[in-house]
Each structure stands twice: as structure tokens, then as C-alpha cells.
């Protein structure tokens, strides 16, 4: 089994909560958060390039609206100042 050699992002500095990356033997890259090292994503090089390009430009895509079948947003209703109605 290939032992992953994890590298910490140079942008993380001394932070303890950061993204780690490792090359996988299959030509993919593995990504994990340092605070949850058991959850690992395997991504293709083109996917990692796209992630790096977006994060470097800080031009995050707009979030997609929730599907209409989700029903009304419970936080959007009005409440009185007392919270009882």
C-alpha cells in the first residue's frame, strides 16, 4: 500500500486548521482537512487546478438556490419581539 506524504499549504502558516494535499499513486491527488484527517477526497489534477485557480482569484461561484421542493424557509417567518408568536 502506498503511504501518503501529506503536505500542508504554505498559505496556512502556523495555523492548525488547514488543507493538506498528497499525491496518490493512481495519478490523483488526495485532499484532507487537518482537523478531520480520516476524511479524504481523491481528485483529478484538473479538478485540483480548478480549485486552486478559484481560491487564488477569490472569485467564488454564487451558491445555487435551494430546490423549491424544500418548502418554506422556517427562518423567514416573522416573529414578535417576545418570541411567542
Buried (B, 14 or more C-beta within 10 A) or exposed (E): EEEBEBEBEEEEEEEEEBBBBBBEEEEBBBBBEBEEEEEBEEBEEEBBEEBEEEEEEEEEEEEEEEEEEEEEEEEEEEEEEEEEE
